[in-house]
Amino acid sequence: MGIILSLFIFQGIPVTYADTTWTMYGGTLENTHFQKMVGAMETIPHIMWSYVTGGLTESQGVAVTDVDGDGKTEVVVGNNDGKVYCFSGESGMLKWSYMTGGSVVSSPIIADVDGDGNMEVIVGSNDNKIYSLNGATGTFKWSCVTGGDVRSSPSVADVDGDGDIEVIVGSNDNKVYCLNGMHGAVKWSYVTGGDVRSSPVVAKVYGYMDVVIGSDDNKVYCLNGMNGVVEWSYMTGGNVASSPAIADVDGDSQLEVVVGSDDNKVYCLNGGNGTVEWSYTTGNEVCSSPAVADMNGDGVIEVIVGSDRYVYCLNGVTGALEWNYDAGSGGSIRDISVADIDGDISMECYLEVLVPTNYADTLICLNGEDGSILWRKGGVMNHVHSITIADIDDDGCVELVVGTMDDYKIWALDDIGNRSNCECYYGVEERSEKRKLRIESLEFRVGGSTCSHSPSLYLFTPNAISVDIKLYDICGRLQQTIYKGVLTKGGHTFIPNIKNSGIYFAVIQSHNFKKSLKIIRF
């Protein structure tokens, strides 16, 4: 058996289990729209590649991972021409496409949902179907017919604790579906009072595993993952097309649900019972999904959301406005994303906000601490609709994948200097010179041959350090505690116990360091 190991950086705020190669709508299992990999775009980025599709890429997000097992990253996206496209992340070369029977507004997710050791692409279509496609070839594996358009973007998880992966997705027949990942059969469905355009997030907010989603009956629902029974619901004053984000935004060690509504409000709900902790009234409906992160390094989480032509930055504890940005009369803000896009590791290391403006032909990058403009790219891409931040060319720094409307193109953007190995964002406090030295000097990598039957892991630490090293499978289930305790400074070698084929993650964590190695065993 051959074994391939590669670096995988954690994103977002862990909720119930470690992130895997699943590429989710919003970039994380918790839908926080926060990318922890760092970029180097201090100035306006240049175009890596573009591809002309047969229709607009509007609200669709992009899934990014090694979908075909060739060791290189691919970009997978749906389109209003009815196709799902798979591109080489490095070159933009089309690897495959699949034609559905309707426009594809749903964002794809990439995961091994049937347990065969290979990746599948799961996506909805406006032909009233949810599809599972072979990740390597784009060929059909299964579909599930719903009673309406599938504009919701699917999530995957073992929601009922049976050891198998389920697919969770909403549909415009007023239902939320839980499907068997192996063959697409319906395990349970829940009927809301309106179309379900919102995308589900799966987390342990009430019970074992819960599904949180909005609906056009003005409600936010928390459903029991095992059977679809309602744990709680909250009534807003308008349709909820916004997709919820899950995080501890107020620092009380309890998870909150943050979501927008067409009643012009952003809501922060208690994850345990659905009661309102705070709300903020914007100037228009809030269809965009919130981004959640500590924007200015003060230890307080902020909530970033778009409403019409404005971007709002809200205090996660109180909901008070910290700043807003006016994109102008031609701007209409959809989903936004957050990352340390300029890689300012020697300075404050604040986060940035990437803003696609639908009708202003502009991609805007804002400084996260005050909403001022870092750079803006306009005049080339027409009607910017969607944006994804990810490392698509495997150089260790993030790039941008942008969808547009008028020119029907997918664009990939990179920093002008094509920097590499930008590492991971740790926050302002952790960027003191002492901690920076410790982080950059610590190594966690594969030791010896990547094709050995029993791979070894090598850890070098310049100081004594307390670490926790664990092995997880593709579903995030703990397989082995490799080491837990204090290590002396110097090099250390560990051999994980991997018996079966599949995808695993060796995860190391200390108080200010978190990283993993992806292990694919054939």
C-alpha positions as CSV (number, residue, x, y, z in Angstrom):
1,M,0.0,0.0,0.0
2,G,1.2,3.5,-0.8
3,I,0.8,6.4,1.5
4,I,0.7,10.1,0.6
5,L,1.1,12.8,3.3
6,S,0.7,16.5,2.8
7,L,0.3,19.6,4.9
8,F,-3.2,20.7,5.8
9,I,-4.0,23.9,7.7
10,F,-6.9,24.1,10.1
11,Q,-9.5,26.9,9.4
12,G,-12.1,28.5,11.6
13,I,-13.1,27.7,15.2
14,P,-13.4,24.0,16.0
15,V,-16.8,23.0,17.3
16,T,-17.2,19.3,17.6
17,Y,-14.3,17.6,15.8
18,A,-11.2,18.4,13.7
19,D,-11.6,19.9,10.3
20,T,-11.0,17.4,7.4
21,T,-10.5,17.7,3.7
22,W,-14.2,18.5,3.4
23,T,-14.5,21.8,1.6
24,M,-17.6,23.5,3.0
25,Y,-19.7,26.4,2.0
26,G,-18.2,29.4,3.8
27,G,-14.8,27.6,4.1
28,T,-15.3,25.9,7.5
29,L,-17.6,23.3,9.1
30,E,-19.0,26.2,11.2
31,N,-19.6,28.5,8.2
32,T,-17.5,31.3,9.7
33,H,-16.2,32.5,6.3
34,F,-12.8,32.8,8.1
35,Q,-9.7,31.5,6.3
36,K,-6.7,30.9,8.6
37,M,-4.2,30.5,5.9
38,V,-2.3,33.7,5.1
39,G,-1.8,35.5,1.8
40,A,0.7,38.1,0.5
41,M,-1.6,40.5,-1.3
42,E,-0.3,43.8,0.1
43,T,-1.3,45.5,-3.2
44,I,-3.7,44.7,-6.0
45,P,-3.3,41.1,-7.0
46,H,-2.7,39.9,-10.6
47,I,-4.7,37.5,-12.6
48,M,-3.4,33.9,-12.5
49,W,-5.9,32.5,-14.9
50,S,-9.5,32.8,-16.0
51,Y,-12.0,30.5,-17.7
52,V,-15.1,31.4,-19.7
53,T,-18.1,29.4,-18.7
54,G,-21.6,29.3,-20.3
55,G,-23.3,31.3,-17.7
56,L,-22.8,33.5,-14.6
57,T,-21.3,32.4,-11.4
58,E,-23.5,34.3,-9.0
59,S,-23.8,33.2,-5.4
60,Q,-22.0,30.0,-5.8
61,G,-19.0,29.3,-3.6
62,V,-16.0,27.3,-4.7
63,A,-14.8,24.0,-3.3
64,V,-11.0,23.7,-3.2
65,T,-9.0,20.5,-2.4
66,D,-7.3,17.5,-4.1
67,V,-10.5,16.0,-5.5
68,D,-8.9,13.4,-7.8
69,G,-6.0,12.1,-5.7
70,D,-3.2,13.4,-8.0
71,G,-1.5,15.3,-5.1
72,K,-2.5,18.7,-6.5
73,T,-5.4,21.1,-5.6
74,E,-8.4,21.4,-7.8
75,V,-11.1,24.1,-7.9
76,V,-14.8,22.9,-8.2
77,V,-17.7,25.3,-8.8
78,G,-21.2,25.3,-10.1
79,N,-22.6,27.6,-12.7
80,N,-25.9,29.0,-14.0
81,D,-25.3,27.2,-17.3
82,G,-26.2,24.0,-15.5
83,K,-22.7,22.6,-15.3
84,V,-20.3,21.7,-12.4
85,Y,-16.7,22.5,-13.4
86,C,-13.5,21.1,-12.1
87,F,-10.3,23.1,-12.8
88,S,-6.6,22.6,-12.1
89,G,-6.0,25.1,-9.3
90,E,-2.5,26.0,-10.6
91,S,-3.3,26.5,-14.3
92,G,-7.0,26.8,-14.6
93,M,-7.1,23.9,-17.1
94,L,-10.5,22.3,-17.3
95,K,-10.3,18.7,-15.9
96,W,-13.9,17.8,-16.3
97,S,-17.4,19.2,-16.3
98,Y,-20.8,17.6,-15.6
99,M,-24.1,18.9,-17.0
100,T,-27.2,18.8,-14.7
101,G,-30.7,19.5,-15.8
102,G,-30.9,23.0,-14.4
103,S,-28.9,26.0,-13.3
104,V,-26.5,25.3,-10.4
105,V,-26.7,28.0,-7.7
106,S,-25.8,25.7,-4.9
107,S,-22.1,25.7,-3.8
108,P,-20.4,22.2,-4.0
109,I,-18.9,20.3,-1.2
110,I,-16.0,17.8,-1.6
111,A,-15.9,14.8,0.7
112,D,-15.7,11.0,0.8
113,V,-19.3,10.5,1.5
114,D,-19.6,6.9,0.6
115,G,-16.5,5.6,2.4
116,D,-14.8,4.2,-0.7
117,G,-11.6,6.2,-0.1
118,N,-12.2,8.5,-3.0
119,M,-13.6,12.0,-3.0
120,E,-17.1,12.9,-4.2
121,V,-18.5,16.3,-5.3
122,I,-22.0,16.9,-3.7
123,V,-24.0,19.8,-5.2
124,G,-27.6,20.8,-5.7
125,S,-29.3,21.9,-9.0
126,N,-32.4,23.8,-10.0
127,D,-33.6,20.6,-11.7
128,N,-34.8,19.6,-8.3
129,K,-31.9,17.2,-7.6
130,I,-29.0,16.7,-5.4
131,Y,-26.0,15.1,-7.1
132,S,-23.0,13.0,-6.0
133,L,-20.3,13.0,-8.7
134,N,-17.0,11.1,-8.8
135,G,-14.3,13.6,-7.8
136,A,-11.7,12.2,-10.2
137,T,-13.8,12.0,-13.3
138,G,-17.0,14.0,-12.7
139,T,-19.1,11.0,-13.6
140,F,-22.5,10.5,-12.0
141,K,-22.7,8.4,-8.8
142,W,-26.2,9.1,-7.5
143,S,-28.9,11.7,-7.3
144,C,-31.8,12.4,-5.0
145,V,-35.0,14.1,-6.4
146,T,-36.6,16.8,-4.2
147,G,-39.8,18.7,-4.8
148,G,-38.2,22.0,-5.7
149,D,-35.0,23.8,-6.8
150,V,-32.0,23.1,-4.7
151,R,-30.3,26.5,-4.1
152,S,-29.1,25.6,-0.6
153,S,-25.4,24.5,-0.4
154,P,-25.0,21.0,1.2
155,S,-23.1,20.1,4.4
156,V,-21.8,16.7,5.3
157,A,-21.3,15.0,8.7
158,D,-22.2,12.0,10.6
159,V,-25.2,13.6,12.1
160,D,-26.9,10.5,13.6
161,G,-23.8,8.8,15.1
162,D,-24.1,5.6,12.9
163,G,-20.5,5.9,11.6
164,D,-21.6,6.9,8.1
165,I,-21.6,10.3,6.4
166,E,-24.9,12.0,5.8
167,V,-25.6,14.9,3.4
168,I,-27.7,17.8,4.7
169,V,-29.3,20.2,2.3
170,G,-32.4,22.5,1.9
171,S,-34.8,22.6,-1.0
172,N,-37.4,25.0,-2.4
173,D,-40.1,22.4,-1.6
174,N,-40.0,23.8,2.0
175,K,-37.9,20.9,3.2
176,V,-34.6,20.1,4.8
177,Y,-33.2,16.7,3.8
178,C,-30.8,14.3,5.4
179,L,-29.5,11.8,2.9
180,N,-27.4,8.7,3.1
181,G,-24.0,9.6,1.7
182,M,-23.5,6.1,0.1
183,H,-26.6,6.1,-2.2
184,G,-28.6,9.3,-1.6
185,A,-31.6,7.7,0.1
186,V,-33.6,10.0,2.4
187,K,-32.9,9.2,6.0
188,W,-35.2,12.0,7.3
189,S,-36.7,15.3,6.1
190,Y,-38.3,18.2,7.9
191,V,-41.0,20.4,6.5
192,T,-40.7,24.2,7.2
193,G,-43.2,26.8,6.2
194,G,-41.3,28.2,3.3
195,D,-38.6,27.6,0.7
196,V,-35.2,26.7,2.1
197,R,-32.5,28.7,0.3
198,S,-30.3,29.0,3.4
199,S,-27.4,26.5,3.7
200,P,-27.2,24.3,6.8
201,V,-24.4,24.3,9.4
202,V,-23.9,21.2,11.5
203,A,-22.6,21.6,15.1
204,K,-23.2,20.5,18.6
205,V,-25.3,23.5,19.8
206,Y,-28.1,21.7,21.5
207,G,-27.8,17.9,21.4
208,Y,-25.4,15.3,20.0
209,M,-25.3,16.8,16.5
210,D,-27.6,19.5,15.3
211,V,-28.5,21.1,12.0
212,V,-29.1,24.9,12.0
213,I,-30.7,26.5,8.9
214,G,-32.9,29.4,7.9
215,S,-36.2,29.3,5.9
216,D,-38.4,31.6,4.0
217,D,-41.1,31.2,6.6
218,N,-39.0,33.8,8.6
219,K,-37.6,31.2,10.9
220,V,-34.2,29.9,12.0
221,Y,-34.4,26.2,12.9
222,C,-32.2,23.9,15.0
223,L,-33.0,20.3,14.1
224,N,-31.9,17.1,15.8
225,G,-29.4,15.4,13.5
226,M,-30.5,11.9,14.4
227,N,-34.2,12.3,13.4
228,G,-34.8,15.9,12.2
229,V,-37.0,16.8,15.1
230,V,-37.0,20.5,16.0
231,E,-34.9,21.4,19.1
232,W,-35.8,25.1,18.8
233,S,-36.8,27.7,16.2
234,Y,-36.8,31.5,16.2
235,M,-39.1,33.7,14.3
236,T,-37.6,36.8,12.6
237,G,-39.5,39.5,10.8
238,G,-38.5,38.3,7.3
239,N,-37.3,35.5,5.1
240,V,-34.0,33.9,6.2
241,A,-32.0,33.2,3.1
242,S,-28.7,34.0,5.0
243,S,-26.8,30.9,6.0
244,P,-26.0,30.8,9.8
245,A,-22.5,30.9,11.3
246,I,-21.7,29.0,14.5
247,A,-19.2,30.4,17.0
248,D,-18.7,31.5,20.6
249,V,-18.9,35.2,19.7
250,D,-19.3,36.6,23.2
251,G,-16.7,34.6,25.0
252,D,-19.1,32.8,27.4
253,S,-17.9,29.3,26.3
254,Q,-21.3,28.6,24.7
255,L,-21.9,28.6,21.0
256,E,-24.1,31.2,19.3
257,V,-25.9,31.2,16.0
258,V,-25.3,34.4,13.9
259,V,-27.6,34.9,10.9
260,G,-29.2,37.6,8.8
261,S,-32.8,38.1,7.8
262,D,-34.8,40.0,5.2
263,D,-36.2,42.2,8.1
264,N,-33.0,44.2,7.8
265,K,-31.5,42.6,10.9
266,V,-28.5,40.5,12.0
267,Y,-29.4,38.2,14.9
268,C,-27.2,36.5,17.5
269,L,-29.1,33.6,19.0
270,N,-28.2,31.4,22.0
271,G,-27.3,28.0,20.4
272,G,-28.8,26.1,23.3
273,N,-32.3,27.5,23.2
274,G,-32.6,30.0,20.3
275,T,-33.3,33.1,22.4
276,V,-32.0,36.4,21.1
277,E,-28.7,37.6,22.7
278,W,-28.6,40.7,20.5
279,S,-29.7,42.0,17.1
280,Y,-28.6,44.9,14.9
281,T,-30.7,46.7,12.3
282,T,-29.0,47.5,9.0
283,G,-30.4,49.7,6.2
284,N,-31.7,46.8,4.1
285,E,-32.3,43.1,4.0
286,V,-29.5,40.9,5.1
287,C,-29.2,38.0,2.6
288,S,-25.4,37.6,3.0
289,S,-24.0,35.1,5.5
290,P,-22.0,36.5,8.4
291,A,-18.2,36.2,8.7
292,V,-16.9,35.7,12.2
293,A,-13.4,36.4,13.5
294,D,-11.4,38.7,15.8
295,M,-10.7,41.5,13.4
296,N,-8.5,43.8,15.4
297,G,-6.7,41.5,17.8
298,D,-8.4,42.8,21.0
299,G,-9.6,39.3,22.0
300,V,-13.3,40.1,21.1
301,I,-14.9,38.4,18.2
302,E,-16.5,40.6,15.5
303,V,-19.3,39.8,13.1
304,I,-19.0,41.0,9.5
305,V,-22.0,41.1,7.2
306,G,-23.2,42.8,4.1
307,S,-26.5,44.6,3.6
308,D,-27.3,46.2,0.2
309,R,-24.3,48.6,-0.4
310,Y,-22.8,48.5,3.1
311,V,-20.4,46.2,5.0
312,Y,-21.0,46.2,8.8
313,C,-18.6,45.2,11.5
314,L,-20.4,44.4,14.8
315,N,-19.1,43.7,18.2
316,G,-19.7,40.0,19.0
317,V,-20.5,40.6,22.6
318,T,-23.0,43.5,22.3
319,G,-23.9,43.7,18.6
320,A,-22.8,47.4,18.6
321,L,-21.5,48.8,15.4
322,E,-17.7,49.1,15.3
323,W,-17.4,50.4,11.7
324,N,-19.2,50.2,8.3
325,Y,-18.2,50.7,4.7
326,D,-20.2,52.2,1.9
327,A,-19.5,50.5,-1.4
328,G,-21.3,53.2,-3.3
329,S,-24.5,53.4,-5.2
330,G,-23.4,50.7,-7.7
331,G,-22.5,48.3,-4.9
332,S,-24.7,45.4,-3.8
333,I,-22.9,43.2,-1.2
334,R,-23.2,39.4,-1.2
335,D,-21.3,37.0,1.0
336,I,-17.9,38.3,2.2
337,S,-14.8,36.5,3.5
338,V,-12.1,37.2,6.1
339,A,-8.4,36.4,6.1
340,D,-5.0,37.9,6.7
341,I,-4.8,38.5,3.0
342,D,-1.7,40.8,3.0
343,G,0.4,38.6,5.4
344,D,1.5,41.5,7.5
345,I,3.2,39.3,10.1
346,S,5.8,41.9,11.0
347,M,3.2,44.5,11.7
348,E,-0.2,44.4,13.6
349,C,-1.3,41.3,11.7
350,Y,-4.9,42.4,11.5
351,L,-7.4,40.6,9.3
352,E,-8.8,41.9,6.1
353,V,-12.3,41.7,4.6
354,L,-12.8,40.7,1.0
355,V,-15.9,42.3,-0.5
356,P,-17.5,41.4,-3.9
357,T,-19.7,44.2,-5.1
358,N,-22.3,42.8,-7.5
359,Y,-22.9,45.9,-9.7
360,A,-19.8,48.0,-9.1
361,D,-17.4,45.8,-11.1
362,T,-15.0,45.9,-8.2
363,L,-13.4,43.5,-5.7
364,I,-12.5,45.4,-2.5
365,C,-10.1,44.5,0.2
366,L,-10.8,46.3,3.5
367,N,-8.6,46.6,6.6
368,G,-10.4,44.7,9.3
369,E,-9.6,47.0,12.2
370,D,-11.4,50.1,10.8
371,G,-12.9,49.3,7.4
372,S,-10.5,51.5,5.4
373,I,-9.5,50.3,1.9
374,L,-6.3,48.3,1.5
375,W,-6.8,47.9,-2.2
376,R,-9.5,47.6,-4.8
377,K,-9.5,45.8,-8.2
378,G,-11.9,47.0,-10.8
379,G,-12.2,47.5,-14.5
380,V,-11.4,43.9,-15.5
381,M,-13.9,41.7,-13.8
382,N,-17.5,42.5,-14.6
383,H,-20.1,42.3,-11.8
384,V,-18.2,40.5,-9.1
385,H,-20.6,38.1,-7.4
386,S,-18.7,35.5,-5.4
387,I,-15.3,35.0,-3.8
388,T,-13.4,32.2,-2.2
389,I,-10.1,32.4,-0.4
390,A,-7.9,29.3,-0.6
391,D,-4.5,28.0,-1.5
392,I,-5.2,26.7,-5.0
393,D,-1.7,26.3,-6.4
394,D,-0.1,24.6,-3.4
395,D,2.4,27.3,-2.7
396,G,1.5,27.8,1.0
397,C,-0.2,31.2,0.4
398,V,-3.9,31.8,-0.3
399,E,-5.2,33.0,-3.7
400,L,-8.6,34.3,-4.6
401,V,-11.2,32.6,-6.8
402,V,-13.8,35.1,-8.1
403,G,-17.0,34.5,-10.0
404,T,-18.5,37.2,-12.2
405,M,-21.8,37.7,-14.0
406,D,-21.5,39.8,-17.3
407,D,-18.4,38.1,-18.7
408,Y,-19.4,34.5,-17.5
409,K,-15.8,34.0,-16.2
410,I,-14.1,32.3,-13.2
411,W,-11.0,34.3,-12.2
412,A,-8.1,33.2,-10.1
413,L,-6.0,36.0,-8.5
414,D,-2.6,35.8,-6.8
415,D,-0.1,38.2,-5.2
416,I,2.3,39.9,-7.7
417,G,5.4,38.4,-6.1
418,N,4.0,34.9,-6.0
419,R,5.3,34.4,-2.5
420,S,5.3,30.9,-0.9
421,N,4.9,29.5,2.6
422,C,2.9,32.2,4.2
423,E,2.0,29.9,7.1
424,C,-1.1,30.4,9.3
425,Y,-2.8,33.2,11.1
426,Y,-2.5,33.2,14.9
427,G,-3.7,36.6,15.9
428,V,-2.1,39.8,17.2
429,E,-1.1,38.7,20.7
430,E,0.6,35.6,19.4
431,R,2.8,37.7,17.1
432,S,5.1,39.0,19.8
433,E,8.7,38.4,18.8
434,K,9.1,35.6,21.3
435,R,6.0,33.6,20.2
436,K,6.8,34.4,16.5
437,L,10.2,32.8,16.9
438,R,8.8,29.7,18.6
439,I,6.1,29.2,16.0
440,E,8.3,29.7,13.0
441,S,11.0,27.4,14.5
442,L,8.7,24.6,15.3
443,E,8.5,21.9,12.6
444,F,5.8,19.2,12.1
445,R,6.3,17.1,9.0
446,V,6.6,13.6,7.6
447,G,9.8,11.8,8.5
448,G,11.3,9.4,6.0
449,S,9.7,8.1,2.9
450,T,6.1,9.2,2.0
451,C,5.5,5.8,0.6
452,S,6.5,3.7,3.5
453,H,4.1,1.2,5.0
454,S,4.4,2.8,8.5
455,P,4.9,6.5,8.1
456,S,6.7,8.4,10.7
457,L,6.0,11.9,11.9
458,Y,8.8,14.3,12.8
459,L,8.4,17.1,15.3
460,F,11.2,19.6,16.1
461,T,10.7,22.2,18.9
462,P,13.3,24.8,19.9
463,N,11.9,24.8,23.5
464,A,10.2,22.4,25.9
465,I,6.6,22.4,25.0
466,S,3.3,20.7,26.0
467,V,1.7,19.1,23.0
468,D,-1.3,16.9,22.1
469,I,-0.8,14.8,19.0
470,K,-3.8,12.8,17.8
471,L,-4.8,10.7,14.8
472,Y,-8.3,11.3,13.2
473,D,-10.1,9.6,10.4
474,I,-12.0,11.4,7.6
475,C,-15.1,11.8,9.7
476,G,-13.2,13.5,12.5
477,R,-13.3,10.5,14.8
478,L,-10.4,10.0,17.1
479,Q,-8.4,6.9,16.1
480,Q,-5.3,7.2,18.4
481,T,-3.7,9.6,20.8
482,I,-0.1,9.5,19.5
483,Y,1.4,11.6,22.3
484,K,0.1,13.9,25.0
485,G,2.4,15.7,27.5
486,V,5.6,17.7,27.7
487,L,8.4,17.3,25.2
488,T,11.9,18.4,25.6
489,K,13.5,20.7,23.1
490,G,14.9,19.0,20.0
491,G,13.7,16.5,17.5
492,H,11.1,13.8,18.1
493,T,9.8,10.9,15.9
494,F,6.4,9.3,16.2
495,I,4.9,6.3,14.3
496,P,1.0,6.4,14.1
497,N,-0.9,3.2,14.0
498,I,-2.7,3.1,10.6
499,K,-4.1,-0.3,9.7
500,N,-6.8,0.4,7.1
501,S,-6.9,2.4,3.8
502,G,-8.5,5.8,3.9
503,I,-7.8,9.4,4.7
504,Y,-6.4,10.4,8.2
505,F,-5.1,13.4,9.9
506,A,-2.2,13.6,12.4
507,V,-3.1,16.7,14.4
508,I,-0.7,18.6,16.7
509,Q,-1.9,21.2,19.1
510,S,-0.3,23.4,21.8
511,H,-1.6,26.6,23.5
512,N,-0.7,28.7,20.4
513,F,0.0,26.3,17.6
514,K,-2.3,24.0,15.6
515,K,-1.5,22.1,12.5
516,S,-2.1,18.7,10.9
517,L,-0.7,16.4,8.3
518,K,-3.1,14.7,5.9
519,I,-2.5,11.0,5.4
520,I,-4.0,9.2,2.4
521,R,-3.5,5.4,2.5
522,F,-4.3,3.4,-0.5
